[in-house]
C-alpha cells in the first residue's frame, strides 16, 4: 500500500506541476490509481500463472464505474457522490479497504483481483 500511495502521489505531482491540464482541472488520485492499477493488472495478466500469487495478494484493482456498480449497486455506500476520477486519496483508500473486507467475506474470492475477475464471469 505504501508503494502504491507513493506512485499515485508522484503521478499527481508530475502532472500537476507540469500544468498539462487546464487551471480548473487537477490530475487526481482517482486518475492516478487507475494508471497504476491498470499497469499492475497488465503485468499480472502477461506473467505465467502461479508466479503472481504474492502480487495478487497485495495488488489493488483499477477502480472505475464498472467496479463501483458491482461493489455498491444501489449507491448507498457514499462512493458515488463524486466520480472515481475525482477521488482524493482518503476516498480511494477507504474504498480499497472496504473492498478488501468484502472479499474476505466471500469464500470464492481470495483477492481483490479474483473478485474483479468473478465479475466478468457473471456477465
C-alpha positions as CSV (number, residue, x, y, z in Angstrom):
1,X,0.0,0.0,0.0
2,X,2.8,2.4,0.8
3,X,4.5,1.9,-2.6
4,X,1.1,2.3,-4.3
5,X,0.5,5.5,-2.4
6,X,3.9,6.9,-3.4
7,X,3.4,6.1,-7.1
8,X,0.0,7.7,-7.2
9,X,1.2,10.8,-5.4
10,X,4.2,11.1,-7.7
11,X,1.9,10.8,-10.8
12,X,-0.3,13.6,-9.4
13,X,2.8,15.8,-8.7
14,X,4.2,15.3,-12.1
15,X,1.1,16.1,-14.0
16,X,0.0,19.0,-11.7
17,X,3.4,20.6,-11.6
18,X,3.7,20.4,-15.4
19,X,0.4,22.2,-15.9
20,X,-0.7,19.7,-18.5
21,X,-4.3,20.1,-17.6
22,X,-6.1,23.5,-17.6
23,X,-6.3,25.5,-14.4
24,X,-9.7,24.2,-13.5
25,X,-8.6,20.6,-13.5
26,X,-6.0,18.8,-11.5
27,X,-4.8,15.3,-12.0
28,X,-6.5,13.4,-9.2
29,X,-5.6,10.5,-7.0
30,X,-8.5,8.7,-8.7
31,X,-6.9,9.1,-12.1
32,X,-3.5,8.1,-10.8
33,X,-4.9,4.9,-9.1
34,X,-6.4,3.8,-12.5
35,X,-3.0,4.2,-14.2
36,X,-1.0,2.4,-11.5
37,X,-3.6,-0.4,-11.1
38,X,-4.1,-1.0,-14.8
39,X,-0.3,-1.3,-15.3
40,X,-0.1,-3.8,-12.5
41,X,-3.1,-5.7,-13.9
42,X,-1.4,-5.9,-17.3
43,X,1.7,-7.2,-15.7
44,X,-0.2,-9.9,-13.9
45,X,-2.0,-11.0,-17.0
46,X,1.2,-11.2,-19.0
47,X,3.1,-13.3,-16.5
48,X,2.8,-17.1,-16.2
49,X,0.0,-18.3,-13.9
50,X,1.2,-19.3,-10.5
51,X,4.1,-16.8,-10.4
52,X,1.7,-14.0,-9.4
53,X,0.4,-15.2,-6.1
54,X,2.3,-12.7,-3.9
55,X,1.5,-9.8,-6.2
56,X,-2.2,-10.8,-6.4
57,X,-2.5,-10.9,-2.7
58,X,-1.4,-7.2,-2.3
59,X,-2.4,-5.5,-5.6
60,X,-5.2,-3.1,-5.9
61,X,-7.7,-3.4,-8.8
62,X,-8.4,-0.5,-11.2
63,X,-11.5,1.3,-9.8
64,X,-14.0,2.5,-12.4
65,X,-17.7,2.8,-12.9
66,X,-18.0,-1.0,-13.6
67,X,-16.3,-1.9,-10.3
68,X,-18.2,0.7,-8.3
69,X,-21.5,-0.6,-9.6
70,X,-20.7,-4.2,-8.7
71,X,-19.4,-3.1,-5.3
72,X,-22.3,-0.9,-4.5
73,X,-25.2,-1.4,-6.9
74,X,-27.6,0.8,-5.1
75,X,-25.1,3.6,-4.5
76,X,-25.7,3.7,-0.7
77,X,-22.1,3.4,0.5
78,X,-21.2,7.0,-0.4
79,X,-18.6,6.3,-3.2
80,X,-20.8,7.7,-6.0
81,X,-21.0,11.2,-4.6
82,X,-18.0,12.1,-6.7
83,X,-16.8,10.3,-9.8
84,X,-13.9,7.9,-9.2
85,X,-11.7,10.0,-11.4
86,X,-12.1,12.9,-9.0
87,X,-11.5,10.9,-5.8
88,X,-8.9,12.1,-3.3
89,X,-6.5,9.7,-1.5
90,X,-8.7,9.2,1.5
91,X,-11.8,8.3,-0.5
92,X,-9.8,5.8,-2.6
93,X,-8.1,4.2,0.4
94,X,-11.5,3.9,2.2
95,X,-12.9,2.2,-0.9
96,X,-10.0,-0.3,-1.2
97,X,-10.2,-1.2,2.5
98,X,-13.9,-1.8,2.3
99,X,-13.4,-3.9,-0.9
100,X,-10.9,-6.0,0.9
101,X,-13.4,-6.6,3.7
102,X,-16.0,-7.6,1.2
103,X,-13.5,-10.0,-0.5
104,X,-12.6,-11.6,2.9
105,X,-16.3,-12.4,3.5
106,X,-16.7,-14.1,0.1
107,X,-15.5,-17.7,0.1
108,X,-15.0,-17.9,-3.7
109,X,-12.6,-14.9,-3.8
110,X,-9.1,-14.9,-2.3
111,X,-8.0,-11.5,-3.6
112,X,-9.5,-8.3,-5.0
113,X,-8.2,-9.4,-8.4
114,X,-10.2,-12.7,-8.0
115,X,-13.3,-10.6,-7.1
116,X,-12.9,-8.4,-10.2
117,X,-12.4,-11.5,-12.4
118,X,-15.6,-13.1,-11.0
119,X,-17.5,-10.0,-12.2
120,X,-16.6,-10.9,-15.8
121,X,-18.0,-14.4,-15.3
122,X,-21.3,-13.0,-14.1
123,X,-21.9,-11.0,-17.3
